[in-house]
Amino acid sequence: MWNPSTSRHRTLADETPFLFNAPNYLIDLTDLVSQHRSSDLMVIRSNYPYNQFDPDNDYSTDQQWRMVTYNWTDIDHDGTLWNDADGDGTVDNTPSDVTNNDGDPIPNFAHSEV
C-alpha cells in the first residue's frame, strides 16, 4: 500500500489516464472496518475545496472523485493489493484492447500495478 512518508511528491503528471474500471488511488480501510465488526452500514465521504472542483467557475467540474469500496481476495496471500513500483503514490494502470459493455477499457492487469 502507498505510504505518504516514503513516497515522493505527487503531481497530476504522475497519474495514468482515468480508466473507469481501475482505481487511480487506493487507501486501505481494513483497520477502520475491523474496529466496527457489528456495523451494518459504512459511509465513506470525500471533501475537497470548491476551488479544486471548479476552479474556473464555469459550472463544469474540473475534478471529480469516484469512490468505490473493494472487498478483495488476496489470491497470492502476500497481504498487498498493489505495489507502488515507481513510488508516485498513484496506481498505474495500462488499458487493454478489451472493453466492457459500455465501451470502457478493461485494464491490462499484467502491465498494471494492481
Beta strands, then each sheet from edge to edge (+ up, - down):
strand 1: 95-99
strand 2: 105-107
sheet 1: 1+ 2-
end
